[in-house]
Amino acid sequence: MSAARRVPEPGELVHRPRPSWAPAVFSFALALALCGAFVDFMFPGWIYSIAGGLLALLALRAMIGDATRSYYRLPRRQRVRGAVLPVERISPPRS
C-alpha cells in the first residue's frame, strides 16, 4: 500500500447528547417505588412508593425535555456527502 494515500473527511457530523443524571435518578426512583410496596422501614411503604413515583415522573420529564432540546439544537440542513472509500486491490496471500 502506498503511504501517500489520502482519504477525504466524512461529510456527516455526529452530534452527541450532553451528559445527564436523569437516567440514573429515574432508575433509582423506579427501584424506590417498587421497593416501597415491600418495605416498611421508618415510614409506611406507600410513602416510599409515592416519593419514588413522583421522583420518577420528574426524572422522566427531565429526560424528555433534554431529548427535545438536543433534537432542536441540531442543524436544519446538512451537506449530504458520503465518505468515499478508497479502492483497494484484493490479491490472494502468497504461498
N, C-alpha and C positions, 0 to 999 in steps of 0.2 A: 504494500500500500504506500501511496505517496504521502509524505509528511506535509505537503503544501495544500492539501485538500481543504476547501472552505465549505462549511455548512452554514446556510443562511439562518438567521434568527427566526424562531417560530412567530407566526403572525397573531396568535391568540394569546390573550392575557389571562392569568389565573388570579381571581380575586378571592382571598381567604377571609372568612368572617373574623371579627375580633374575638379574643378570648372572653369567656363569661363563666361566672359561678352559678348561673341559673340552673343548668342541668344537675349539678351536684346537690343544690338546695332542693330541687324538685324530687330527686330520688330519696333524699333524707326525709322529706315531708311525706312522701308516699309510705315509706317504711314506718314513720311515726303514726300515720293514720291507720295502717294495718295492725301495728303492734298495740295500738290503743284499744282494739277490740279484745285483746287477750291479757292485757297487763292492768293491774290495779296497784300502782306504786305511788304513794303520796297523794294522788288525786284519783278520782274515778276514771275509768278507761275512756269514757265518752269525751272527756275533756281533751285527752291526747288525740283522739280521732278528729275532733273539731279543729284543734290547733293545727294538726297535720294537714287536714283538708284545706283550710284557709291558706296555709303556707304553700301548699302545692298549687293552688289557684293563682297566687301571686307570682310564684316562680314560672308557671306556665304562661302567664300574661307577659312576664319579662322576656321569656324566650321568643314568643310570637312577635312582640314589639321589636326585639333586636333583629329577628329574621326579616321583618318588614323593612326596617331601616337599612339593613345590608342590601336588600334587593333594590331599593330605590336609589342607593348610592352608586350602583353600577352604571357605567356609561350607556347612553341610549343606543348609540351606533358604534360598531367596532369594524375596523377594516378587516374584511374576511380575506385571509390569505393562508392557506395551509402550508405547513413546513414541507420543503422539498427534500425528499430523501435522496442521498447520493446513490448513484448506480455502482454496484459492485459486481465484479465478475466472480462467479462461483466456479471453483475448479476442484476436482477430486483430490484428496490427500495423496501426497507422494508415497509410494511404497518402497 
